[in-house]
């Protein structure tokens, strides 16, 4: 494991070991990519870029990892009616606050990651960074140019796959 991955693991260790984060592996997010794989991809590259730019790399990594912690199947309209792109940042922030204490910056990263669709305005460079990295990573995933499952395997994060009835929403 390279030194960037080791630093990322140290920064996000508490979250990477949590059941809530690992449960994101059961839902597809962008085509065949799981929400867990996408969130790890966004978090890792946000972390790397934030460090390079002298920004708060910890907030970028933690906010990036938790930005899609909504814990429901976005394609199942009976489980969550409404517009998923408008609603999921709020659900992710609520779930993240139940999992760990968030700094105001981390909370804003989660709530603003779909700006302008998600609602809240990005109030820090880290929030803008995660928003841009999220869009870029989604583009790579949807175009099949990169599968972030490779990153999950390098990090050693095992997804938890439950039946939908046993997963809290």
Secondary structure, 3 states (H helix, E strand, C coil): CCHHHHHHHHHHHHHHCCHHHHHHHHCEEECCEEHHHHHHHHHHHHHHHHHHHCCCHHHHHHHHHHCCCCCCCCCCCCCCCCCHHHHHHHHHHHHHHHHCCCCHHHHHHHHHCCCCCCCCCCCCHHHHHHHHHHHHHHHHHHCCCCCCHHHHHHHCCCCCCCCHHHCCC
